[in-house]
Amino acid sequence: MAEQEVTTDAFLGGHVTVFQPKKGFRAGTDSVLLAAALDANQTGEACEFGCGAGGALFPAAWRLKNASFTGLEADPLMLDLARKGIAENGFGDRVSVRQQDIGAIPADWENRFDLAFSNPPFFEAGKTTQPGAGRQAAYVESVPLKDWVGAMLHTLKPKGRFVMIHRASELARILAAIERRTGEITVMPVRSFPGADAKRVIVKARKGLRAGSMRLLAGIDLYQSKGGPRSPLIESITRDGADLSWG
């Protein structure tokens, strides 16, 4: 990838640097929210499924200082940018990336990770208009969501933590994929502004726990009003790396 086609972007108020393609898929609020949704006290081995250039992986590594990370990504160009970002951020002792088809996770990876998190492609093949150049892999499922979730759960240790951000319209599919294999399911709706329908959901659960009542939280707003400034919570998350509270 030519140097002029790459931008150098500051995340978390400059605490983290991400190198991204100038055109095509670019990580933003969804990625930062995913990282903010993780427990800052998490330890052990964490894995991001579909890490791209590191838009969620690097903020997660900056926040979860006592965990080690593996990022899985199929696109070799994104992997090159992620490796450059690992070096730039000084994460070489705790973060690595690997070229990996999510639909072909090795069988011997079962029960490997303490945390699996993801911002997977949002649209089923054939159910959306063709995305722009460089966005196909990031926007359109090459692996069905059920199988993507199944791969995440396969690699999690018993009681391991599952965290995913997705379109709110896909909540039913996510719950159908996890409900018989996880417990402590909690759903955080994400709205553009107060009173708007949720456009995103963040779902967390723990593998192998007894199924109980699902918690549906009140949710959060990205902006204070339609067309208004960002909410104080989103400002603190995107600029300071604050936690997303699940209380």
TAQUI-V703993 format. One record per residue. N is the residue number from 1. BURIAL is I if it has 16 or more other C-alpha atoms within 10 Angstrom, else O. D_FIRST is the distance of its C-alpha to the first C-alpha in Angstrom with 2 decimals. Layout:
<<N/BURIAL/D_FIRST> <N/BURIAL/D_FIRST>>
This chain:
<<1/O/0.00> <2/O/3.80> <3/O/6.41> <4/O/8.46> <5/O/6.83> <6/O/7.72> <7/O/11.47> <8/O/13.79> <9/O/16.56> <10/O/20.02> <11/I/21.72> <12/I/25.44> <13/O/26.41> <14/O/24.06> <15/O/25.01> <16/I/21.56> <17/I/18.05> <18/I/15.16> <19/I/11.49> <20/I/10.46> <21/I/8.38> <22/O/10.44> <23/O/11.39> <24/O/12.63> <25/I/14.35> <26/I/14.98> <27/I/17.52> <28/O/20.76> <29/O/24.48> <30/I/24.65> <31/I/22.52> <32/I/24.64> <33/I/27.80> <34/I/27.00> <35/I/26.66> <36/I/29.85> <37/I/31.70> <38/I/31.57> <39/I/34.59> <40/I/33.93> <41/O/36.53> <42/I/34.75> <43/O/34.78> <44/O/33.73> <45/I/30.61> <46/I/28.38> <47/I/25.68> <48/I/23.27> <49/I/22.70> <50/I/19.31> <51/I/17.88> <52/I/14.43> <53/I/12.73> <54/I/16.33> <55/I/17.94> <56/I/21.23> <57/I/20.89> <58/I/20.78> <59/I/23.59> <60/I/25.53> <61/I/25.24> <62/I/26.35> <63/I/29.30> <64/I/30.38> <65/O/30.89> <66/O/33.05> <67/I/30.77> <68/I/28.06> <69/I/25.00> <70/I/23.00> <71/I/20.07> <72/I/19.58> <73/I/16.45> <74/I/15.76> <75/I/12.07> <76/O/10.24> <77/O/6.88> <78/I/9.49> <79/I/11.30> <80/I/8.93> <81/I/9.12> <82/I/12.77> <83/I/13.52> <84/I/12.40> <85/I/14.66> <86/I/17.40> <87/O/17.66> <88/O/17.62> <89/O/20.34> <90/O/22.39> <91/I/22.50> <92/O/22.17> <93/O/25.82> <94/O/25.79> <95/I/22.41> <96/I/20.42> <97/I/18.04> <98/I/18.37> <99/O/16.86> <100/I/19.79> <101/I/21.08> <102/I/23.43> <103/O/25.82> <104/O/26.33> <105/I/27.09> <106/O/29.12> <107/O/32.83> <108/O/33.50> <109/O/31.43> <110/I/34.46> <111/I/35.77> <112/I/33.00> <113/I/31.82> <114/I/33.85> <115/I/31.48> <116/I/29.06> <117/I/27.28> <118/I/24.92> <119/I/23.62> <120/I/23.27> <121/I/22.31> <122/I/25.13> <123/I/26.22> <124/O/27.96> <125/I/26.71> <126/O/28.76> <127/O/30.04> <128/O/27.64> <129/O/26.22> <130/O/22.90> <131/O/20.20> <132/O/17.68> <133/O/14.33> <134/O/12.12> <135/O/15.37> <136/I/17.27> <137/I/16.72> <138/I/17.40> <139/I/20.40> <140/I/22.17> <141/I/23.84> <142/I/22.88> <143/I/25.45> <144/I/28.68> <145/I/29.34> <146/O/32.45> <147/O/30.62> <148/I/27.85> <149/I/30.72> <150/I/32.58> <151/I/29.80> <152/I/29.77> <153/I/33.54> <154/I/33.66> <155/I/31.77> <156/I/33.83> <157/I/36.91> <158/I/40.21> <159/I/40.38> <160/I/36.63> <161/I/35.03> <162/I/33.00> <163/I/31.20> <164/I/29.31> <165/I/28.45> <166/I/28.62> <167/I/30.12> <168/I/33.85> <169/O/34.65> <170/O/33.40> <171/I/35.74> <172/O/38.24> <173/O/35.76> <174/I/34.62> <175/I/38.26> <176/O/39.27> <177/I/36.70> <178/I/37.73> <179/I/41.38> <180/O/43.00> <181/I/40.84> <182/I/40.65> <183/I/42.91> <184/I/42.76> <185/I/40.62> <186/I/39.86> <187/I/38.16> <188/I/36.94> <189/I/36.62> <190/I/34.22> <191/I/35.42> <192/I/34.01> <193/I/37.38> <194/I/40.96> <195/O/42.63> <196/O/39.50> <197/O/38.74> <198/I/36.29> <199/O/32.81> <200/I/31.47> <201/I/33.20> <202/I/32.49> <203/I/34.34> <204/I/35.32> <205/I/37.64> <206/I/38.78> <207/I/38.90> <208/I/42.33> <209/I/44.45> <210/O/47.39> <211/O/46.59> <212/O/48.14> <213/O/48.03> <214/O/44.61> <215/O/44.10> <216/O/42.83> <217/O/42.23> <218/O/42.85> <219/I/39.17> <220/I/37.24> <221/I/36.31> <222/I/33.06> <223/I/34.99> <224/I/38.60> <225/O/39.35> <226/O/37.81> <227/O/35.77> <228/O/36.84> <229/O/35.25> <230/I/33.58> <231/I/36.11> <232/O/37.04> <233/I/35.79> <234/I/32.27> <235/I/32.30> <236/I/33.35> <237/I/30.75> <238/I/27.71> <239/I/28.90> <240/O/30.88> <241/I/29.66> <242/I/33.07> <243/I/34.17> <244/I/34.64> <245/O/38.34> <246/O/39.60> <247/O/43.21>>
